[in-house]
């Protein structure tokens, strides 16, 4: 259907296009408009009913949102902002330049403008910056009948009514109540008799990654956000948490690949920006790799005595890097999911040590047979290579397992202790082990 609508828009058959758009999901419409040139995208957007247009607007890219705000009238901006949920409005404005934010706020009523400014003042990536104030709050003295009447009157403008929040006169959170429980209870029952007082909440300044872990741990669909005095100030819903998980995972992948994290889409990011995000870490790793060259230079006499040893250096370094990368990836992910804690340091060390011994013995044994049978070298050369391989694997897996935990302990992101950095560290030690064993076994 999307291709048909795009073709209708390009042919300026707007009436037919609008008819097709009415049957489409707002997310699909937003994605479809990405493939239409700016002028026709704006015309098509204006064809949509105001409530539908606001929903589509919330799913558009930042560039499209900015173009629309800069192009439409003040009245149209006011309509869109009034239809949007507050947290969506804040998310959009956080990505906009100052002149666009100013234009939006100018066309927002005073009450909502104050709320938006309040939200924008929360630190980036905090619970306060991602929460919404569109929730249903009840009083414990209400009967089920009163609560149902109140929900019908106010629930239409709320982001979710799946869970209602019970507060006192000072807005202190006293309990939560699923809508299902309200619907299924007798209308004369008091809210205080059926509300759940054993609930999970977070503070406004909690980090969004911590919030995501709590959602995952307790399988939540929404969660209350309170201030230091336990007053309810907002809620966080699962749709925002899904976006955060996606954002945090992307950031970790970028750091694990030795790049500066970026929230911009790849195809929409300039070449200079992409290069800038990568070059710093590449420079660091390149300079640190000179240590490897220094070790080779120091043991030049060993290589000159047994030139064959040179042929096995790439295999040793690659295996060490791969082994370390396996361990670091598992530990980084375990830390991100909360499966591994800082006090698990020695548990991880003991486990990785045992794993590395098993892996090291297997790889060294297979390699010994390969060198003897296919390369037809002396037993001493084969032993030199395989013993070095054994200790390199142990070192790599232990280092790969320990460095992410150490980074976490130092309040750094464990993701930076990933494959590129560990490979550089392990390469240097692998060569040192290799040449030391060669001097001992080969008597050089």
Secondary structure, DSSP 4 states (H G I P E B T S, - for coil): -HHHHHHHHHTT-HHHHHHHHTTS-HHHHHHHHTTS-HHHHHHHHHHS-HHHHHHHHHTS-HHHHHHHHHHS-HHHHHHHHHHS-HHHHHHHHHTS-HHHHHHHHHTS-HHHHHHHHHHHTSPTTBHHHH-BS---EE-TT-BHHHHHHHHHHHGGGSS--SEEEEE-TT-BEEEEEEHHHHHHS-TTSBHHHH-B----EEETTSBHHHHHHHHHHHT-SEEEEE-TT-BEEEEEEHHHHHHHHHHHHHHHHHHHTT-----S-GGGS-HHHHHHHHHHHHHHHHHHTHHHHHHHHHTHHHHHH-GGGGGGHHHHHHHHHHHHHHHHHHHHHHHHTTSS-GGGHHHHHHHHHHHHHHHHHHHHHHHHHHIIIII---HHHHHHHHHHHHHHHHHHHHHHHHHHHHHHHTTS-GGGSSHHHHHHHHHHHHHHHHHHHHHHHH--
